[in-house]
Amino acid sequence: MRLHTVRNLLAATFAMASFLIVAPAVSSAGVFVSVSIAPPVLPVYVQPVCPAPGFLWTPGYWGYGAADYYWVPGTWVRPPRVGVLWTPGYWGFGGGAYLWHAGYWGPHVGFYGGVNYGFGYGGVGFAGGRWVGGAFSYNTAVAHVNTTVIHNTYVNRTVINNTTVNRTSFNGTGGVMARPTPSEMTASREEHVAATPMQASHEHAASMNRSQFASVNHGRPSMMATARPGAGMNRNAGMANRPMNHPYAEGAQRNAAPRSEARQQNRAPMNRGEGHPENREREERR
């Protein structure tokens, strides 16, 4: 497993010309990395609760660096402006190499290789929410949202797929054989915005955490998802130990109604009652 030289990268890109015509990488989602071995399958993990109104979910993915794949946790982020949606990046195979097509923000979701990232990113488009005026409305059938705090919500359960989830993480031979739809082709020609600085910092933090590397975690990263970019990335404990039948674990059977959102919120560190040890300690100091 190795990074190609710039010359080899250009050669591989040229060799993939016909593939890229069919599955284009837009200007803000250019090909930056070429690898000779396929990325691991996508892990199954739990989506953290949305931290505040206006945050959008960006699914986890396998990055590459230091001669190894590393997992970049899914996270909730603030978009660069109102009205834009996130098109996830994806790995595409062609010309004997796996090339990375970076994600981007735009008015519509474009082609992301047909990869099923879950949580509304089923391979085509996005079903986790929509902009209504200047506010984002969340589809609570697939988005983990505390409805006692965030009121712009709706429910569309038709997007839930209760069959076996395809966890393949790349497009092309041996992976997902998807090609852009006409609407995705149109979206590729729209104005795009690159990942935000917070997203870039989040990816960098993952690349510096050895427990996130595939050779160390064997496809089960210690930190699979975070509520905010970079949160907890310096720790080796994360969402990996959460139960796979959790109602917001992508790939789990989700016929049962989700747990009470208020109950989920009451487990958050900030919701500490009078009997909590830290609160008793504060009272004693007074």
C-alpha contacts under 8 A as a table, 3 or more apart, distances in Angstrom:
res1	aa1	res2	aa2	distance
1	M	35	V	6.78
1	M	36	S	5.89
1	M	37	I	6.06
1	M	67	A	5.99
1	M	68	D	7.11
2	R	35	V	6.24
2	R	36	S	6.82
2	R	67	A	5.28
2	R	68	D	7.95
3	L	33	V	7.26
3	L	34	S	6.26
3	L	35	V	5.82
3	L	36	S	7.98
3	L	67	A	6.81
4	H	7	R	7.77
4	H	8	N	5.55
4	H	9	L	5.79
4	H	34	S	6.31
4	H	35	V	7.11
5	T	8	N	5.11
5	T	9	L	6.03
6	V	9	L	4.94
6	V	10	L	6.22
7	R	10	L	5.24
7	R	11	A	6.26
8	N	11	A	4.91
8	N	12	A	6.00
9	L	12	A	5.07
9	L	13	T	6.04
9	L	33	V	7.75
9	L	34	S	6.42
10	L	13	T	5.00
10	L	14	F	6.13
11	A	14	F	5.09
11	A	15	A	6.16
12	A	15	A	4.96
12	A	16	M	6.25
12	A	34	S	7.93
12	A	95	G	6.07
12	A	96	G	7.83
12	A	97	A	7.19
13	T	16	M	5.10
13	T	17	A	6.46
13	T	95	G	7.86
14	F	17	A	5.19
15	A	18	S	7.72
15	A	94	G	7.87
15	A	95	G	5.38
16	M	19	F	5.16
16	M	20	L	6.14
16	M	94	G	5.66
16	M	95	G	5.28
17	A	20	L	5.19
17	A	21	I	6.28
18	S	21	I	5.21
18	S	22	V	6.73
19	F	22	V	5.35
19	F	23	A	6.06
19	F	24	P	7.82
19	F	94	G	6.73
20	L	23	A	4.72
20	L	24	P	4.60
20	L	25	A	6.70
21	I	24	P	5.36
22	V	179	R	6.65
22	V	180	P	7.17
23	A	111	F	7.55
23	A	113	G	7.63
23	A	179	R	6.05
23	A	180	P	6.11
24	P	188	S	7.62
25	A	28	S	7.95
25	A	29	A	5.50
25	A	30	G	5.46
25	A	31	V	7.02
25	A	101	H	6.12
25	A	188	S	7.85
26	V	29	A	5.04
26	V	30	G	6.13
26	V	188	S	5.82
26	V	189	R	7.34
27	S	30	G	5.63
28	S	102	A	7.53
28	S	103	G	7.86
28	S	104	Y	6.52
28	S	192	H	6.36
28	S	193	V	6.74
28	S	194	A	5.78
29	A	89	G	7.54
29	A	101	H	5.45
29	A	102	A	4.38
29	A	103	G	5.66
29	A	104	Y	6.27
29	A	194	A	7.49
30	G	100	W	7.98
30	G	101	H	5.63
30	G	102	A	6.19
31	V	34	S	7.90
31	V	99	L	6.27
31	V	100	W	5.42
31	V	101	H	4.97
31	V	102	A	6.95
32	F	99	L	7.38
32	F	100	W	6.17
32	F	101	H	7.14
32	F	102	A	7.75
33	V	64	Y	7.65
33	V	99	L	5.64
33	V	100	W	5.43
34	S	97	A	6.15
34	S	98	Y	5.52
34	S	99	L	4.50
34	S	100	W	6.67
35	V	38	A	7.50
35	V	97	A	5.66
35	V	98	Y	5.09
35	V	99	L	6.48
36	S	96	G	7.15
36	S	97	A	4.99
36	S	98	Y	6.14
37	I	97	A	7.39
37	I	98	Y	6.97
38	A	98	Y	6.43
38	A	170	F	7.68
39	P	62	W	6.65
39	P	69	Y	6.70
39	P	91	W	7.86
39	P	169	S	6.56
39	P	170	F	7.21
40	P	62	W	7.53
40	P	69	Y	7.92
40	P	168	T	7.88
40	P	169	S	6.79
40	P	214	A	7.56
40	P	219	G	6.41
41	V	167	R	5.44
41	V	168	T	5.12
41	V	169	S	5.31
41	V	219	G	7.26
42	L	61	Y	7.31
42	L	62	W	7.97
42	L	117	Y	7.60
42	L	167	R	5.02
42	L	168	T	6.37
42	L	169	S	5.73
42	L	219	G	7.87
43	P	167	R	7.31
43	P	219	G	6.69
43	P	220	R	6.42
43	P	224	M	7.94
44	V	244	M	7.18
44	V	249	A	6.63
44	V	250	E	5.88
44	V	251	G	6.35
45	Y	224	M	6.34
45	Y	225	A	7.33
45	Y	239	M	6.72
45	Y	240	A	6.68
45	Y	242	R	7.54
45	Y	244	M	6.95
45	Y	249	A	5.12
45	Y	250	E	6.10
46	V	224	M	7.96
46	V	225	A	7.19
46	V	239	M	6.60
46	V	242	R	6.94
46	V	244	M	7.60
46	V	246	H	6.99
46	V	248	Y	5.34
46	V	249	A	4.00
46	V	250	E	6.53
47	Q	74	G	7.77
47	Q	119	F	7.77
47	Q	143	A	7.75
47	Q	144	H	6.45
47	Q	225	A	6.55
47	Q	226	T	7.94
47	Q	248	Y	5.69
47	Q	249	A	6.33
47	Q	250	E	7.72
48	P	75	T	7.90
48	P	144	H	6.58
48	P	225	A	6.89
48	P	226	T	6.35
48	P	227	A	5.42
49	V	144	H	4.86
49	V	145	V	5.36
49	V	146	N	6.79
49	V	227	A	6.68
50	C	53	P	7.62
50	C	55	F	6.86
50	C	76	W	6.53
50	C	143	A	7.95
50	C	144	H	6.20
50	C	145	V	5.25
50	C	146	N	7.20
50	C	227	A	6.61
51	P	55	F	7.23
51	P	76	W	7.45
51	P	227	A	6.27
51	P	228	R	7.43
52	A	55	F	6.18
52	A	149	V	7.88
52	A	150	I	7.14
53	P	136	F	7.44
53	P	150	I	5.94
54	G	78	R	6.45
54	G	79	P	7.90
54	G	135	A	6.82
54	G	136	F	5.77
55	F	76	W	5.63
55	F	77	V	5.08
55	F	78	R	4.68
55	F	79	P	6.99
56	L	76	W	5.33
56	L	77	V	5.42
56	L	78	R	6.20
56	L	79	P	6.78
56	L	85	L	7.94
56	L	86	W	7.99
57	W	74	G	7.38
57	W	75	T	5.91
57	W	76	W	4.50
57	W	77	V	6.45
58	T	74	G	5.63
58	T	75	T	5.50
58	T	76	W	6.12
58	T	77	V	7.11
58	T	86	W	6.85
58	T	88	P	7.06
59	P	73	P	7.30
59	P	74	G	4.22
59	P	75	T	6.53
59	P	88	P	7.14
59	P	117	Y	6.19
59	P	118	G	7.49
59	P	119	F	7.69
59	P	121	Y	7.98
60	G	71	W	7.07
60	G	72	V	5.41
60	G	73	P	4.52
60	G	74	G	3.63
60	G	75	T	7.21
60	G	117	Y	7.50
60	G	224	M	7.26
60	G	225	A	7.02
61	Y	71	W	5.88
61	Y	72	V	5.39
61	Y	73	P	6.87
61	Y	74	G	7.29
61	Y	89	G	7.92
61	Y	90	Y	7.93
61	Y	169	S	7.99
62	W	69	Y	5.99
62	W	70	Y	5.48
62	W	71	W	4.60
62	W	72	V	5.99
63	G	69	Y	5.58
63	G	70	Y	5.24
63	G	71	W	6.09
63	G	72	V	6.40
63	G	203	E	7.88
63	G	207	S	7.76
64	Y	67	A	7.13
64	Y	68	D	5.76
64	Y	69	Y	4.37
64	Y	70	Y	5.88
64	Y	207	S	7.92
65	G	68	D	5.54
65	G	69	Y	6.36
65	G	70	Y	7.32
65	G	207	S	6.91
68	D	213	F	6.54
68	D	214	A	6.78
68	D	215	S	7.01
69	Y	213	F	5.74
69	Y	214	A	5.57
69	Y	215	S	7.80
70	Y	206	A	7.06
70	Y	207	S	6.31
70	Y	212	Q	5.15
70	Y	213	F	4.03
70	Y	214	A	5.67
71	W	206	A	6.74
71	W	207	S	7.94
71	W	212	Q	5.28
71	W	213	F	6.44
71	W	214	A	7.41
71	W	221	P	6.54
71	W	224	M	7.35
72	V	202	H	7.55
72	V	203	E	5.70
72	V	206	A	5.53
72	V	207	S	7.70
72	V	212	Q	7.63
72	V	224	M	7.50
73	P	206	A	7.53
73	P	223	M	6.45
73	P	224	M	4.71
73	P	225	A	4.38
73	P	226	T	6.44
74	G	224	M	6.64
74	G	225	A	4.55
74	G	226	T	6.34
75	T	225	A	5.75
75	T	226	T	4.97
75	T	227	A	5.58
75	T	228	R	5.62
75	T	229	P	5.90
76	W	226	T	7.31
76	W	227	A	5.61
76	W	228	R	5.29
76	W	229	P	6.87
77	V	198	M	7.83
77	V	199	Q	7.55
77	V	228	R	6.27
77	V	229	P	6.56
79	P	82	V	7.01
79	P	84	V	6.92
79	P	85	L	7.58
79	P	105	W	7.70
79	P	196	T	7.62
80	P	84	V	7.76
80	P	105	W	7.90
80	P	193	V	7.86
80	P	196	T	6.63
81	R	84	V	6.47
82	V	134	G	6.30
82	V	135	A	7.68
83	G	107	P	6.22
83	G	131	W	6.06
83	G	134	G	7.08
84	V	105	W	5.88
84	V	106	G	4.87
84	V	107	P	4.53
84	V	108	H	6.98
85	L	105	W	5.44
85	L	106	G	5.48
85	L	107	P	5.91
85	L	108	H	6.05
85	L	109	V	6.13
86	W	103	G	7.19
86	W	104	Y	5.90
86	W	105	W	4.66
86	W	106	G	6.66
86	W	109	V	6.33
87	T	103	G	5.32
87	T	104	Y	5.38
87	T	105	W	6.17
87	T	106	G	7.55
87	T	109	V	5.08
87	T	110	G	5.77
87	T	111	F	7.21
87	T	112	Y	6.51
88	P	102	A	7.24
88	P	103	G	4.45
88	P	104	Y	6.82
88	P	112	Y	5.84
89	G	100	W	7.20
89	G	101	H	5.32
89	G	102	A	4.29
89	G	103	G	3.80
89	G	104	Y	7.48
89	G	112	Y	5.98
90	Y	100	W	5.87
90	Y	101	H	5.35
90	Y	102	A	6.69
90	Y	103	G	7.46
90	Y	112	Y	5.62
90	Y	113	G	5.96
90	Y	115	V	7.41
90	Y	169	S	7.56
90	Y	170	F	6.35
90	Y	171	N	7.47
91	W	98	Y	6.06
91	W	99	L	5.46
91	W	100	W	4.54
91	W	101	H	6.18
91	W	113	G	7.41
91	W	169	S	7.08
91	W	170	F	4.71
91	W	171	N	6.15
92	G	98	Y	5.46
92	G	99	L	5.29
92	G	100	W	6.42
92	G	101	H	7.40
92	G	113	G	7.02
92	G	170	F	5.56
92	G	171	N	4.57
92	G	172	G	5.78
93	F	96	G	6.98
93	F	97	A	5.67
93	F	98	Y	4.42
93	F	99	L	6.31
93	F	170	F	7.12
93	F	171	N	6.06
93	F	172	G	4.83
93	F	173	T	6.49
94	G	97	A	5.68
94	G	98	Y	6.63
94	G	99	L	7.83
94	G	172	G	6.72
94	G	173	T	7.58
103	G	112	Y	7.93
103	G	194	A	7.21
103	G	195	A	6.91
104	Y	192	H	6.28
104	Y	193	V	5.70
104	Y	194	A	4.83
104	Y	195	A	5.71
105	W	109	V	7.99
105	W	192	H	5.53
105	W	193	V	4.89
105	W	194	A	6.21
105	W	195	A	6.96
106	G	109	V	6.77
106	G	187	A	7.83
106	G	190	E	7.07
106	G	191	E	6.38
106	G	192	H	4.80
106	G	193	V	6.36
107	P	187	A	7.80
107	P	190	E	7.57
107	P	191	E	7.88
107	P	192	H	7.94
108	H	187	A	5.80
109	V	125	G	5.48
109	V	126	F	6.76
109	V	184	E	7.03
109	V	187	A	6.57
110	G	125	G	6.91
110	G	183	S	7.66
110	G	184	E	4.49
110	G	185	M	7.09
110	G	186	T	7.98
110	G	187	A	5.10
110	G	188	S	5.82
111	F	114	G	7.11
111	F	124	V	7.08
111	F	125	G	7.78
111	F	179	R	7.98
111	F	180	P	5.67
111	F	181	T	7.78
111	F	184	E	5.33
111	F	185	M	7.44
111	F	188	S	7.48
112	Y	115	V	6.48
112	Y	123	G	7.03
112	Y	124	V	7.53
113	G	123	G	7.09
113	G	170	F	6.88
113	G	171	N	5.13
113	G	176	V	7.24
113	G	178	A	6.22
113	G	179	R	7.08
113	G	180	P	7.78
114	G	122	G	7.65
114	G	123	G	3.97
114	G	124	V	5.97
114	G	171	N	6.85
114	G	176	V	6.32
114	G	177	M	7.57
114	G	178	A	5.25
114	G	179	R	7.33
115	V	122	G	7.07
115	V	123	G	4.72
115	V	167	R	7.93
115	V	168	T	6.85
115	V	169	S	6.08
115	V	170	F	6.46
115	V	171	N	6.93
115	V	176	V	6.59
116	N	121	Y	6.02
116	N	122	G	4.40
116	N	123	G	4.50
116	N	165	V	7.71
116	N	166	N	6.67
116	N	167	R	6.79
116	N	168	T	7.67
116	N	169	S	7.85
117	Y	120	G	7.88
117	Y	121	Y	5.33
117	Y	122	G	6.12
117	Y	123	G	7.05
117	Y	167	R	7.82
118	G	121	Y	4.92
118	G	122	G	5.43
118	G	250	E	5.79
118	G	251	G	7.70
119	F	122	G	7.49
119	F	127	A	7.93
119	F	128	G	6.34
119	F	142	V	5.25
119	F	143	A	6.20
119	F	250	E	6.53
120	G	126	F	5.17
120	G	127	A	4.37
120	G	128	G	4.30
120	G	129	G	7.92
120	G	142	V	6.08
120	G	143	A	7.55
120	G	159	V	7.47
121	Y	124	V	6.76
121	Y	125	G	6.42
121	Y	126	F	4.98
121	Y	127	A	6.64
121	Y	128	G	7.42
122	G	125	G	7.28
122	G	126	F	7.16
122	G	127	A	7.96
126	F	129	G	7.35
127	A	130	R	7.82
127	A	139	N	7.23
127	A	142	V	7.92
127	A	159	V	6.75
128	G	138	Y	6.15
128	G	139	N	5.11
128	G	140	T	7.61
128	G	141	A	7.98
128	G	142	V	5.94
128	G	143	A	5.88
129	G	136	F	7.00
129	G	137	S	5.47
129	G	138	Y	4.24
129	G	139	N	4.92
129	G	143	A	7.94
130	R	136	F	5.77
130	R	137	S	5.41
130	R	138	Y	6.69
131	W	134	G	6.76
131	W	135	A	5.81
131	W	136	F	4.41
131	W	137	S	5.97
132	V	135	A	5.48
132	V	136	F	5.96
132	V	137	S	6.49
133	G	136	F	7.93
135	A	152	N	7.66
136	F	152	N	6.88
137	S	152	N	4.64
137	S	153	T	4.92
137	S	154	Y	7.02
138	Y	143	A	6.58
138	Y	145	V	7.55
138	Y	152	N	6.40
138	Y	153	T	4.54
138	Y	154	Y	6.18
139	N	142	V	6.08
139	N	143	A	5.83
139	N	153	T	5.84
139	N	154	Y	5.03
139	N	155	V	5.13
139	N	156	N	6.27
140	T	143	A	4.72
140	T	144	H	6.25
140	T	145	V	6.34
140	T	153	T	6.52
140	T	154	Y	6.25
140	T	155	V	5.49
140	T	156	N	7.69
141	A	155	V	5.44
141	A	156	N	5.97
141	A	157	R	5.45
141	A	160	I	7.36
142	V	157	R	7.90
142	V	160	I	7.17
142	V	248	Y	7.34
143	A	248	Y	7.66
144	H	248	Y	6.45
145	V	150	I	7.00
145	V	261	E	7.18
146	N	149	V	5.63
146	N	150	I	6.04
146	N	261	E	4.93
146	N	262	A	6.68
146	N	264	Q	7.77
146	N	265	Q	6.89
147	T	150	I	4.84
147	T	151	H	5.54
147	T	153	T	7.39
147	T	261	E	6.51
147	T	262	A	7.93
148	T	151	H	6.82
148	T	261	E	7.32
148	T	262	A	6.72
150	I	153	T	7.36
156	N	159	V	6.58
157	R	160	I	5.52
158	T	161	N	7.99
161	N	165	V	7.74
162	N	165	V	7.94
162	N	251	G	7.67
162	N	252	A	7.67
162	N	253	Q	5.68
162	N	254	R	6.81
162	N	255	N	7.72
163	T	253	Q	7.93
164	T	251	G	6.98
165	V	251	G	5.54
168	T	175	G	6.01
168	T	176	V	6.79
169	S	175	G	7.28
169	S	176	V	7.95
170	F	175	G	5.53
170	F	176	V	6.28
171	N	175	G	5.20
171	N	176	V	4.59
171	N	177	M	5.99
171	N	178	A	6.82
172	G	175	G	5.22
172	G	176	V	5.75
172	G	177	M	5.30
172	G	178	A	7.57
173	T	176	V	7.39
173	T	177	M	6.81
180	P	183	S	7.89
180	P	184	E	5.58
180	P	185	M	6.09
181	T	184	E	5.08
181	T	185	M	6.25
182	P	185	M	5.04
182	P	186	T	6.31
183	S	186	T	5.02
183	S	187	A	6.17
184	E	187	A	4.87
184	E	188	S	6.19
185	M	188	S	5.14
185	M	189	R	6.94
186	T	189	R	5.51
186	T	190	E	6.98
187	A	190	E	5.29
195	A	199	Q	5.83
195	A	200	A	6.54
196	T	199	Q	5.15
196	T	200	A	6.34
197	P	200	A	4.98
197	P	201	S	6.06
198	M	201	S	5.06
198	M	202	H	6.06
198	M	229	P	6.24
199	Q	202	H	4.95
199	Q	203	E	6.30
199	Q	229	P	6.39
200	A	203	E	5.21
200	A	204	H	6.21
201	S	204	H	5.00
201	S	205	A	6.13
201	S	229	P	7.64
201	S	230	G	7.10
202	H	205	A	5.20
202	H	206	A	6.44
202	H	229	P	5.14
202	H	230	G	4.68
203	E	206	A	5.14
203	E	207	S	6.32
204	H	207	S	5.03
204	H	208	M	6.44
205	A	208	M	5.23
205	A	209	N	6.58
205	A	230	G	6.49
205	A	233	M	6.40
205	A	234	N	7.79
206	A	209	N	5.31
206	A	212	Q	6.37
206	A	230	G	7.99
206	A	233	M	6.64
207	S	210	R	7.43
207	S	212	Q	7.33
207	S	213	F	7.81
209	N	212	Q	5.64
209	N	213	F	7.49
209	N	233	M	7.29
209	N	234	N	6.91
210	R	213	F	5.45
210	R	216	V	7.05
211	S	216	V	5.94
211	S	217	N	6.13
211	S	221	P	6.44
211	S	222	S	6.18
211	S	236	N	6.59
212	Q	216	V	7.25
212	Q	217	N	6.58
212	Q	221	P	5.04
212	Q	222	S	6.44
212	Q	223	M	7.00
213	F	216	V	5.40
213	F	217	N	6.17
213	F	218	H	7.94
213	F	221	P	7.26
214	A	217	N	5.17
214	A	218	H	4.96
214	A	219	G	5.41
214	A	220	R	7.70
214	A	221	P	7.44
215	S	218	H	5.60
217	N	220	R	5.17
217	N	221	P	5.28
217	N	222	S	7.26
218	H	221	P	7.65
220	R	224	M	7.97
220	R	240	A	6.83
221	P	224	M	5.85
221	P	240	A	6.64
222	S	236	N	5.65
222	S	237	A	5.41
222	S	238	G	5.29
222	S	239	M	6.92
222	S	240	A	5.51
223	M	226	T	7.57
223	M	233	M	7.07
223	M	236	N	6.86
223	M	237	A	6.20
223	M	238	G	4.15
223	M	239	M	5.62
223	M	240	A	6.30
224	M	238	G	6.46
224	M	239	M	5.44
224	M	240	A	6.10
225	A	238	G	7.38
225	A	239	M	6.20
226	T	229	P	6.69
226	T	230	G	7.31
226	T	231	A	5.95
226	T	232	G	7.39
227	A	231	A	6.89
228	R	231	A	5.56
230	G	233	M	5.41
232	G	235	R	5.47
232	G	238	G	7.72
233	M	236	N	7.58
235	R	238	G	7.63
237	A	240	A	7.61
238	G	241	N	7.03
239	M	242	R	5.47
242	R	246	H	7.46
243	P	246	H	5.46
243	P	249	A	7.92
244	M	249	A	5.95
244	M	252	A	6.29
245	N	249	A	6.49
245	N	252	A	5.19
245	N	253	Q	6.85
246	H	249	A	5.21
246	H	252	A	7.06
247	P	252	A	7.11
247	P	253	Q	7.77
247	P	254	R	5.79
247	P	256	A	7.65
247	P	257	A	7.73
247	P	258	P	5.42
247	P	259	R	7.30
248	Y	252	A	7.87
248	Y	258	P	7.72
249	A	252	A	5.67
253	Q	256	A	7.97
254	R	257	A	7.37
254	R	258	P	7.90
258	P	261	E	7.94
259	R	263	R	7.15
259	R	264	Q	7.21
260	S	263	R	5.07
260	S	264	Q	6.40
261	E	264	Q	5.01
261	E	265	Q	6.17
262	A	265	Q	5.00
262	A	266	N	6.17
263	R	266	N	5.13
263	R	267	R	6.85
264	Q	267	R	5.56
264	Q	268	A	7.25
265	Q	268	A	5.38
265	Q	271	N	7.51
266	N	271	N	5.66
267	R	271	N	6.89
268	A	271	N	5.67
269	P	272	R	6.68
272	R	275	G	7.84
272	R	276	H	5.89
272	R	279	N	7.66
273	G	276	H	5.56
273	G	279	N	7.59
274	E	279	N	6.08
274	E	280	R	7.10
275	G	279	N	6.85
275	G	280	R	6.59
276	H	279	N	5.36
276	H	280	R	6.38
277	P	280	R	5.10
277	P	281	E	6.12
278	E	281	E	5.09
278	E	282	R	6.36
279	N	282	R	5.08
279	N	283	E	6.35
280	R	283	E	5.08
280	R	284	E	6.26
281	E	284	E	5.15
281	E	285	R	6.32
282	R	285	R	5.20
282	R	286	R	6.47
283	E	286	R	5.19
